[in-house]
Amino acid sequence: MRMFGRLLAADLRQFVRDRTALFFTFAFPIIFMIIFGLIFAGDTDVKYGIGLVDEDNSPASEAVAGALETIPIFELSRGDLEAKLKELEDGDIRAVLAIPEGLGAALESKQPTDITLYYDPSQTTSSQIILASMREAFDEIDRQITQQPALLQVQEQSVQSQSLRDIDYLVPGIIAMSVMILGLFGSLTLVERREKKILKRFAATPVTRSTMLSSQVVYRLILAVVQTLIILVIARFAFGIQVAGSWIVLIGWVLLGTLVFISMGYLAVSRARTTEGAMPIIQLLQFPMLFLSGIFFPVEFFPDFMKPIVAAIPVTYLGDALRQVMADATPMYSLTTNAAVLGGWLVACMALAIRFFKWE
């Protein structure tokens, strides 16, 4: 036990002296969170510029324009069709609505009339929002003009007990990312010691391999907890983030995730002979898990053929569990499923790492 304590203290001292390790363990996730926080923490409403071309200039067309001006996400600007289409092509506005001549007369005679909406399909997200909002707006305008009330109305009711912002969902993802990076890159220490023959020298001492590995794992677990607490403290005071669930449960998920990625890192570098050779292997694991896991992008955004990949990545389940505990978010999977999948990854990676890891 005394030897274990000495090894752990040596690892911690070496970490404190390594400025690069300090940066990527603590500063990098904090900077990452601050950037996301400045973008997503506010309650600023998104507005889309809409060009309005009124070729009818009738009370009816003014009523349509007035109704559209009440829609919060639309910022209307009037002008002629040619000028507004040029603004659309230049990207200055997102759509152009052209009210045709004769709209008022057609409405008085209750004749159907087409109103043309020009948009840029390459702006996929904004065009979908604008088209859906326009359809809903004109359905309401049509009901007001025809005086035929809708029999079925949708009453919106949030299932969340509190109003949550984008940053409330992003911080758990940042913690999951930090845990993943900490666990994976922690394996490089053993590769470096193997490359420098330090592991071979340990074999000639009373220090057992299990003692050395245990000190490394505990050292990484301590860093993971400290890292998480620092992120949460800054998130609390900078962006008002609060943990909805139990802090003990949250730390438990962080520890489980750290163990999973430590074992995965050891497995990944089990045959690597040098640090330079191990680094690309870790990066090859890191980048797909970072961008295909759903910790920053909703799973619904991914094509169907990629969703099985998302479902196979362990950080997906860690991020989902952290969101449920921290933000009381609607789950992708149950906490039991998340624990079972992470536990399965842990057992499998640990068993394979023990089987294939080369000490010399």
Secondary structure by P-SEA (a helix, b strand, c coil): caaaaaaaaaaaaaaaacaaaaaaacaaaaaaaaaaaacccccbbbbbbbbbbbccccaaaaaaaaaaaaccccbbbbbcaaaaaaaaaaccccbbbbbccaaaaaaaabbbbbbbbbbbcccaaaaaaaaaaaaaaaaaaaaaaacccccbbbbbbbcccccccaaaaaaaaaaaaaaaaaaaacaaaaaaaaaaaaaaaaaaccccaaaaaaaaaaaaaaaaaaaaaaaaaaaaaaccccccccaaaaaaaaaaaaaaaaaaaaaaacccccaaaaaaaaaaaccccccccccccccccccccaaaaaaacaaaaaaaaaaaaaccccccccaaaaaaaaaaaaaaaaaaaaaccccc
